[in-house]
Amino acid sequence: MIKKEIYFIIPAAGIGTRMAVEKPKQYLEINGQTILTHTLKLLISVPEIRGGVVVLSKEDKTPLAIENDHLWVTIGGETRTDSVFAGLKFLSQKLTSLGKDLSSIWIAVHDAARPGLTSLEMSHFFQSVLKDQPEGGAIMALPAQDTIKLVEGACITKTLNRDQIWLAQTPQMAPLEMLLSSTEKIMMDGANVTDEASVLEYNGYFPKVYRGYHHNFKITYPEDLKLMSLYFSEREKCE
């Protein structure tokens, strides 16, 4: 069996308008380091990771706080899909130039604003995915705990069965060639998707769900930053 390798893509070309701050949210700080730096440190600390690319906007000239021979930067686009596609094309070209067999490469896409996982938690996820080799890709997610309401306007129209509802997180994973061709199809069709699992679903694949963690939330609003800062402080006390 061909040994699989994992490379990551961090789409970080957005500006995080819901944070209501002047700088992109990935450059806000937790315990003296930017959110992006925390996320990068997490990823490169995982033994299953062989390298990865951070996708930035063309206006972003901020150098990465971490230097690594297998950590690269490329330019993204206006949407998450544009940026992930740019990252996929970059890695395809880079890894081909390094003599890698692209059929042995899996890609893990992880949000820049999800620094909360530990190296061990992410490593366990990667190990499980590489062991299972799910045909439709993989996603970390959490089962819904609250009652789920379908709302139109300001009124509830239906209560959904929460036993069938999972809240998507990242990393989201698939073989490089599958994710590249699937994303290219999305781009050509102009389909509206919000994550890589949606890209795979659109192309007829069925990603396998792996249970995530409550502290793997995405920093979206100011209160999220406060909560993540508290989590980091508490975690440091236990180390």
N, C-alpha and C positions, 0 to 999 in steps of 0.2 A: 504494500500500500504506500502511495506517495505521501510523504510527510507534509502536512498543511502548515502554512505560515500565516500569521495575522499581522496586518498593517492597519493603522487607524486613519480616519479622516475626522478632523474637527472643523465643521463649518462655522466660521466666526466673522463673517462679513456683514452681519446685521448690526444695528445700532441700539436695539433694545428700547424702543420708544416707551414701553409701558413702565419702565423704571423712572421716567420723568427726570433724567439727569442729562448733563451736556455731553458726557463721554460715553462711548459704547460700554455696555454693562460688563463685558468681559474684562475691562480694565478697572473696575471698582475693586476695592481691596478687602480681604479678610485676613486679619492678623498680620498685616504688613506686606502681604503679597497679593497680586491680582488674582481674580477668579480664574483667568486663563492659565496663569502659572500653576495654580493648585491643580487644575485639571491635567495639564501637561505632565506635572510631576507624578500624578497618579498613573497616567497611562504608561509612561516610560519606566515606571517601577514594576510593571507587571511582566513576569518572565516570558509569557507567551507572545508578547508584542515584539515584533522585529523592527518596527519603525513606523513613521506616519507623516502626514502632512496637515498643516494648519492652513485653512483657506480664509484669506483676509480680503477686505475691500481694497480697491486700487488706491483709495485715498489714505489708507492706514499705513503709516510708515513706522509704526512702533515696533522696535526689535523685540524678538522673543527673549524672555529672561533666561532661557535654557538653551545651551548649545549641545548638539548631539549630531554625530555623523549621519544618523539615520532619521533626523528630524528636519523636515523641509517646509517651505512656505510657497504657496501659489496664490493667484488672484481669483476671487470668486465673482458672483454676479448679484443680481437684485434679489433673487429668492434663494431659499434653502436648497431647492432642487438644482438651481444653476450652480451653486457653490459645491454641492456634493458631486455634481457631474464634472466640474473643473478638477476637483480632487481625484476623482476616478481616472480621468484622462492623464493627469500628471503622474499618478502612481503607475499606470499602465506603461507609460513611456519610460519612467525612471527605472522600474523593476525589469523591464525588458532590456534596458541598457546595462543593467547589472547581471544579466544572464539568468534571471529568474524565470521559472516556468509559471506563467500566469494561471494555469489551471490548478496550481497548488496553493493559490493565494486566496485567503478570506479577508474581507474588509469589515472593520468594526467602525461604524459611524457613531460618534459620541458628542453630545452637546457641550459646547464650551462652558455653559453655565450650569453644569451638573458635576461639581467637584466632590460630592459627598461620599462616594463609595470609598472603601478601603482597597488597597492593593490585593488583599486576600479575597475579598468579595468579588472583585472583577476577575481575578485569576480563576476562581471557582466557576464563574459563568463561562469563561472561554474554554476551560477544560471540558465542561459539560457539552458545549456546542461541538467542539472538535471530536469528542467521543461519539456523539449522536449523529453528526453529519446530516442535519435535517435538510431535506431536499428543497424546501421552500424558504430557507433562511431562518433566522432566529431573532427574537426580541426579548428584552427584559421588560417586565410589566408587573403591575400590582392588581389584584382583584379588588373590585369596588367594595367599599364597606358601607357607604351611605346609600339611602334610597335614591334611585336615579329618576329624575323627572324630565320628560320631553316637554320643552316650552316653546310656544310660538307667541311672539309679541311679549306680553308680560303674564301670559296665562299658561297653566299646565294643561297639556292635551292628553298626556298618557304617562303612566308609571311603568318603567321598564324593569325587566327581570334582572336584578343586579348579579345573580348567579352567573350570568353570561357576559357580564361587563368587566373588562380589564382596562386599566389606565396605562397607556403606553409610556415607557421610559426609554432611555438609551443606556448602553450600547444596543444598536440594531445591526445585525450581521448577515452577510451573504457572500458566496464566492464572488470574486472580483468580476469575472467575465459575465456572470448572471446579472449582477447589480449594474454593471456598465450598460449592457444591452437593454435592460429593463428601464433604466433612467433615460437612455437615448430615445426609447419608444415614448415615454412620457413627454419628453421635450418636443418630439415631432408632433404628437397629438395635441399638445397644449392642455393636457389634463391637469386638474387642480388636485394636488396632493400635499400632505403636511409632514410626512416622514417616509423613511425608507421602506417600512412595512407596507405602507399604502402603495408605494411604487411597485413592490413585488406583487401585491394583491391585484393591482391593475393588470399585471402581466400574467395572471393566472396561477401565481404561486401562493402557498399557504404557510407563512412563517410560523415556526413553533414558538410558543410562549414559555419563558422561564421566569419564575417568580423573582421580583426585584426587592427593593428595600425602601422603607419610608423615607430614609435620609438621602435617597437618591432623587430628590426633587429638583426641579429646574428653577433657578433663581430668575424670577420674572418681575416681581413687584418689590418695592422697598422693604416690606415686611419679610419677604423671603431672604433677603440679604441679612437682616438681623437674626433670623432663625438659624441660617447656616453658620453665621459667625458664632452664635451660642453653641451650636453643635461642635464646631471645630475646637472651641475653647474647652468644652467638657471632654472631648476625645483626647486632647493633649494632656489633661490632668490624669487620664488613665494609662497613658503610655509610659 
